[in-house]
């Protein structure tokens, strides 16, 4: 039985329960308007849907890998172009971010933010997540943290077992959430000179996940998963670290869904 059918059944049962309570108290309810049941059912189903959404949000929040980031309450009002010397450029980036958020309300697609560290890529991504929180679930993944979880070469046997269980739970949540943020992509192999290729096991893991997300469809046959990628690296630099097949599936080719944070300064307070 579908969730919709269950909600309808619960709504009808709730209406009948209320009717009986009214009758028990001497209130006439048998001549209610014809649309009373339909309106009560719709209201009940809407309330159930909202509660289910809140529950899903808590699950994906719990399984997020934050690294050094925190969710906060970032909105587009918190992304302040006037803090940058290149104010007009920063304003354009903010407008692009808001346009992406509005587009994601109606359909799902991948997003790519690239630029220097501290320029606001993660904050803008979290603003998008907050913009969508009423209708879509969200999960945050620090890719360096995910890398350590997947590629646990130096861990003890007990730690590897715990990581395997944790990884399985995170993997399921990463697939199920509506909007997945892969933050700091390209930093997995550490801050070293040059560009070191990411471990093969990690790339296979990530490719499998992205394939499943990209191919996921709703009942109407439309794609229903969006993945946002932030990186301190350019696409050319990422090509030195990751297999072309992974990048082809992960990084959008649509310029409307990509923002390059060039010319902006780091605003990170230390």
N, C-alpha and C positions, 0 to 999 in steps of 0.2 A: 504494500500500500504506500502511495507517495506521501510526502510531507504535506502537500496541498490537500489531499484527501483526508489525512489525519486531522489537519487544522479545521476543515469543514465539519468533520464529525464532532470534534471537541466543541466547536462553536454551537452546533445544533444541540448538543447535550447540555451546554451551559444555558442556552435559551430556555430549553424545556425545564431545567432545574429552577430558573428564575420564575418562570410561569407558575410552576407548582408552588413555590414559596408565596407568590402573590395570591394564588387561589386559597392557600391555607390561611391567609390573613384577610380573606373576604374581598379581594380586589378582582374586578372583572378583567380578564386578559384574553378571552377567546375572540374578541372583536377588534384585535389590534390591526393597524394598517398592514396591507399586503406585503409591503417591503420591510416590515420590522425585522423579520428573521434574516433577510439578506443583509441589512445594514448592521445588525448585531454580529452576524457571522463575519462580515468583512472587518469590523473593528477588532473582533477577537483574533482573527488571523493576522492582522497587522501587528497587534501587540505580541503575538507569538513569534512572528518573524523578527521583530526588533530584539526580543529577548534572546533568540537563537543567534542573531548577529553579535550581540554583546558577549555571549558565551564563546563564540568562535574567536572573537578578537582577543579575549583573555588567553585562550589556548595558544595562539600564534605569538602573542607577546611573551608568554612564558618560555617558549622554545626559541626565541630570538637569540642571536649571538651578538652582543653589543660591543665587545672589545672595549675601547676607551670612549665610545659614544654613549649618549643617553637620549631617550626619546623626547623628553620635554614636551612642551606644548607649542612647538614651532608652527607658525602660520606665515602666510605671505606678508603680513604686516611686520613680521620680525626680520624679513630680508630687506635691509635698508641700503639702497643704492648710494645714498649720500655719504656713506662711510668710505666709499671708494673715490680715488682721484678721477677715474674715468666714469663719471656719474652717468652719462648718457648710455655708455656701453652696459653698465650695471642695470640700468632701467630696462634696457632691451632684453637682457637675460631674465630679469624678473617677469616681464611680460610673456616671454617664451615659456617660462615655467608654468605660469598661470594658464596659458593656452593649452599646454600639455595636460594639466590637471583636469581642465574642463573636457578635453577630448576623451580622457580616460573614463569619464562618467558614462560615456555612451558605448565605447568599445575598448578592447584590450590590445596592447602592442608593447614592444620593447622600447626602452628609453636609454640614452647614453649621455652622461655628463662627464666631460674631461677638462682638466685644467690643473693649475698648481695647487699645492696643499694649502688649506686654510682659506680658500677663496669662496666658500659657501655652497659647495656642491651637495654635501650631506644635509645641510640646513634646508636647502631648496627642495631636496628629495623628501625630507620629513614634512615640509609644508604641503607637498602634494599628498602625502599619506594622510595628513590631518584633514585636508580638503575632501578626501574620499571616504573618511571613516564612517560616515553614515550609511554607505551603501556597499563598501568593499572591505574585505579583511586585508591585513597588512602584516608582513614579517620582515624584520631587519636581520641581515647576516653580514657580520664583519668577515670579509673573505680571508684575512690572515688567521682569524680564529677558526674558521672552517677548515682551512688548510692544515692547521695543527691537529685538528680532530680527525681528519682523514689520513694524513701522513704522519703517523705516530711512531716513527722509527725508533726513537730512543726511550719509549715508555716501557714500564714494567708490564708483565703479563696481566696483572690485575687491572692496571690502568687501561690497557688496550681493551679488555673485556667491558669495562665501564664505558669507554669511548664508543665501543661498538653499539651498545644499547642506546646511548645518548644520540649517536649518529643516526640510528634507525628512526628514532622519534622525530629528530630534526628533519630528516629526509622526507618523512611523510608530511610534516607541516609545510616544508618548502614547496612541495608539490601541490598541496591543497589550497594554500592561501591565494587570494585573488591578486594581490600586488606583492611581489618579492623585491626587496632592495638588496642588491649585492654591492656592499660598500667597500671602497678602497681596493677594487680589483686591480691586480698587477703588483700589489705590495706583498703578496703571499710569500715570495722567496726571500724577503728581507731587504733592508736598505744596504745594497752593495753597489759597487761601481760596475757599470755595464749592466747587461740584462741576462739573468739566468733563467733558463727554461724551467717552468713549473713541473713538478713530479708527474709522471704519466698516470699514476693511480688517481691523482686529484683531477686531472683533465678528463679522464674517462668518467669519473664520478659526476663531474659538473656537466659534461656533455649529455649524459643520460638524463640528468635532471632537467636540463634546458629543453631537450627533445620532448620530454613528456609534457612540460608546461606549454611549449609552443604548439603542440598538437592537441591540447585539451580543448574540447568544444562543449557548448551548452546544448540544450534541447533543440535549439533552432539551427544548430550547426555552425554557430559563430564562435570564434576564439574567445575564451573566457579567462585567460591568465596574462598578466602583464609583469614584465621584469625590468626594473630600473637598475642600471649599472653606473656607479661613479668610479672614476679612476684619476690618479695623478699623472697617468701616462697617455701619450697620444696613441692613436690606432697603430701607427707604424712601430712604436715601441712595444706595444702589446703583441705584435706579430712575431717579435723575437722571443717572447715568453710562452706563447700559447699556440696550439695547433690551429691551422687555418679553418678546419671544420668546426671547431668549437666557436671561434670568433664569428664565423659566418652565421651560426645559429643564434648567437648571443647578442652581438652588436648590431643595432639597427642601421640600415642603409638610407633610411628616410631622413633628410635634413631637418624636416619639421619636428622630428622626435629626438634630435641631438642638440646639445648645447655645449659649445666650447668656451670655457671660462678664461679665454686669453686676455691679457692686458689687465687683469685684476690682481690686487695685492692680497697677501694673507692677512686676515683679520683675527687670527687665532691669538688669544691672550695667553701668555706664558708667565 
